[in-house]
Amino acid sequence: MIELLLLLTLLALILYFNDAALARDAARMRAREACDSLGVQFLDQSVAFAGISLKRNSLGQIKIVRRYRFEFSRDRAEREAGWVRTVGRQVETLAVHSETGWQYL
């Protein structure tokens, strides 16, 4: 019985980390696309994990919400902040910081 419990726990961890990797890849691709469309440099070519929570979707299903941050540069001298929020494996929100505050894309 313990072996079955350990096997199920291991399977759940594998599925979670696979889902997290796919969500991170989607966030990184969307951040790169947003930087390209704004004509800014996407720094480090990566996103950093910034948080996790749970949320119910319109069908009442519980989904994992992850938040990632990234940095970009308008003038190649200063770093500016941006963030991406995914629900499941889909990007829900992306925002970049500008002179007037957060700009949602």
RASUL-V788761 format. One record per residue. RES is the residue in three letters. SS is DSSP state (helix for helix, strand for strand, loop for the rest). PSI is psi in whole degrees, -180 to 180 (none if undefined). Layout:
res->{RES	RES}
ss->{SS	SS}
psi->{PSI	PSI}
//
This chain:
res->{MET	ILE	GLU	LEU	LEU	LEU	LEU	LEU	THR	LEU	LEU	ALA	LEU	ILE	LEU	TYR	PHE	ASN	ASP	ALA	ALA	LEU	ALA	ARG	ASP	ALA	ALA	ARG	MET	ARG	ALA	ARG	GLU	ALA	CYS	ASP	SER	LEU	GLY	VAL	GLN	PHE	LEU	ASP	GLN	SER	VAL	ALA	PHE	ALA	GLY	ILE	SER	LEU	LYS	ARG	ASN	SER	LEU	GLY	GLN	ILE	LYS	ILE	VAL	ARG	ARG	TYR	ARG	PHE	GLU	PHE	SER	ARG	ASP	ARG	ALA	GLU	ARG	GLU	ALA	GLY	TRP	VAL	ARG	THR	VAL	GLY	ARG	GLN	VAL	GLU	THR	LEU	ALA	VAL	HIS	SER	GLU	THR	GLY	TRP	GLN	TYR	LEU}
ss->{loop	helix	helix	helix	helix	helix	helix	helix	helix	helix	helix	helix	helix	helix	helix	helix	helix	helix	helix	helix	helix	helix	helix	helix	helix	helix	helix	helix	helix	helix	helix	helix	helix	helix	helix	helix	helix	helix	loop	loop	strand	strand	helix	helix	helix	loop	loop	strand	strand	strand	strand	strand	strand	strand	strand	strand	loop	loop	loop	loop	loop	strand	strand	strand	strand	strand	strand	strand	strand	strand	strand	strand	strand	loop	loop	loop	loop	loop	loop	strand	strand	strand	strand	strand	strand	strand	strand	loop	loop	strand	strand	strand	strand	strand	strand	strand	strand	strand	loop	loop	strand	strand	strand	strand	loop}
psi->{-41	-37	-41	-42	-43	-40	-42	-39	-45	-43	-42	-41	-42	-45	-40	-48	-33	-44	-41	-40	-41	-39	-42	-41	-41	-41	-42	-43	-42	-39	-42	-43	-42	-42	-42	-43	-28	-10	32	166	125	108	144	-5	36	167	152	135	132	-9	165	146	179	149	146	137	-175	-19	1	4	144	128	152	128	124	147	135	147	156	168	150	168	132	-34	11	13	-39	143	139	161	152	164	155	138	128	147	114	-124	4	138	127	-44	144	136	146	149	133	-178	-30	5	-158	134	120	131	none}
//
